Amino acid sequence: MSGGEVAGILVAVFWAILVSFLAVVLVRLAQVLRAATLLVSEVSERAVPLLNEASATVRSAQSQLDRVDAITTDVQEVTSNASALSSTVASTFGGPLVKVAAFGYGVRRALGRQDRGPRTDRPRSVIVSRTLPSPRRGGWRGRGRKD
């Protein structure tokens, strides 16, 4: 055998080995593609119902949010109305009530002075080592002064 024939046989053997390796790789690749196809079909069979349920859940959540938005708007309106009513009542009745209370206090005080008369010998009351001022001196304003 000549060198060319040996080289030709070697090339043919290497070529056969290479083709067999490529055939094995292609067979395994075909198996992987079949498994991937099955996996994708199973995932799509399970994903479609899940997506439908998720879509229904999102729609339900949106309707609930719309209801909450309507309730919030109504509560805001009620709050502003209550605030306006409160300020109206305070401005309408607040001033006159203060004047009536002050008038009543003045009348009560004036009538109380007329009943007692000008008495200066009235003793002071002592409670737990605190001296209470006599009512004639104007309540607590006279506190702290020495007699």
SULLIN-V436224 format. One record per pair of residues at least 24 apart in sequence whose ideal C-beta (glycine too) atoms are under 6 Angstrom apart, sorted by the first residue. I is the first residue (numbers start at 1). GAP is how many residues later the second one is. Records with the same first field share a line. If there is no record, write none. Layout:
I: GAP ; GAP
//
This chain:
none
//
